[in-house]
Amino acid sequence: MSDENATTPLPSKSVLDDVVDLRRYFHKHPEVSFNEHETTRYLKERLRELGLDLETCPTETGAVALLDTGRPGKTVMLRADIDALPIHEESGVDFHSRIDGRMHACGHDAHMAIMIGVARTLIDRIGDVSGKYLFVFQPAEEIVEGAKAMIARGLLDDHRPDAVIGLHIASFLESGTVVSRPGLLWAGSDAFDIKFAGPGGHGGMMGRRGNVLAAQAFFVERLHTVVEGLEHDGVQCHTTVGNISSDGAWNIVPRGVLVQGSLRTFNDLLREQALDRLHDLLRETQSEFEVSSTLDLVHGTVPLMNEPNVTRTVMEVGQQLIGDHASLLGRPLTVSDDFAEFLTRIPGCYFMLGARPDGDTPPAHHSPGFRIDEAALPVGVKVLAGAAARLAVE
């Protein structure tokens, strides 16, 4: 049961102003997975300024810091991801990316800023809170490899958190809302590389046989069939292609073509069924066009499963702070996040922070025009700080 009488630490106006400034700094300086070196340097500098104890980070990029209140209580881990995407920004904001072809197009800039705001809030209210707080700034979420790397290299062995919490900005939800779900929240993900190989040939003479471009078109058109009817809680699994590349030209049919995409499933059985169908589709494509193919699962993560008791505490804090703007999601979503890896080892909760900006159509995550409403950031700071303080004394 949660301690309803526990103090909820609230951030000062200076903290919230700093969060917006920090978010804009990070937005202007995006770095992609496992290359977040300047981001790491800046994070550590800010954490030192706060007086936090910098712990050994198990990965080359990223940062880990500890706040020990000196009073009995549990250890609560808070996680923020730090990497950006290889996207050229077209959002139109004044603080746009200063690095060509790189952009914080998923909100990790806001996650870092919110986390520092939470740390400042807990430090400012240290007389009112107990336990320990482990702040983990994780690299490489966009390729869902960072959490596994941190775990494999001893992060949880060194600190043994009792609970873990985190949030993700959502540009498609009403600004200032908090939405989560006990149990399954998001899907697991398998990113794949499929290579079709054939003899290549003259664009004026090549027919169907051995034509890898015709083969990939056949494959992509039918890819949706690998998840048809595969559902959980009324939500169908999902698959899509994000990139197709070859070394062909207008008059050259290439010898090879690469198809890159992802498969999103909700449990082990659905994943196995979808992968079996994917292999069947590849065999059909090979036979139809007399080409060869190889399938590589290049990276992936498990479905994201929130622990019910921790989720209840987080949502109680959310409802205390923002009332009905904190609510439960009816069905899981087909997006993924490697926060799920921590949840397989620590009871915890991930929630979505609505940040839809003004306008008719919310800007899509992972798109050049991605934007958020920064007015939502204080809600993220308040709910994370309040939930962490409550969990430390439960």
Secondary structure, DSSP 8 states (H G I E B T S, - for coil): ---TTS------HHHHHHHHHHHHHHHHS---TT--HHHHHHHHHHHHHTT-EEE--SSSS-EEEEEE-SSS--EEEEEEE---BS-------TT--SSTT-B--SSHHHHHHHHHHHHHHHHHTGGG--SEEEEEEES-TTTT-HHHHHHHTTHHHHH--SEEEEEEEETTS-TT-EEE-SEEEE-EEEEEEEEEE---EETTT--STT-HHHHHHHHHHHGGGGTTT-EETTEE-EEEEEEEEES-BTTEE-SEEEEEEEEEESSHHHHHHHHHHHHHHHHHHHHHHT-EEEEEEEEEE--EEE-HHHHHHHHHHHHHHHGGGEEE-SS-BS---THHHHHTTS-EEEEEEE---SSSS---TTSTT----GGGHHHHHHHHHHHHHHHHT-
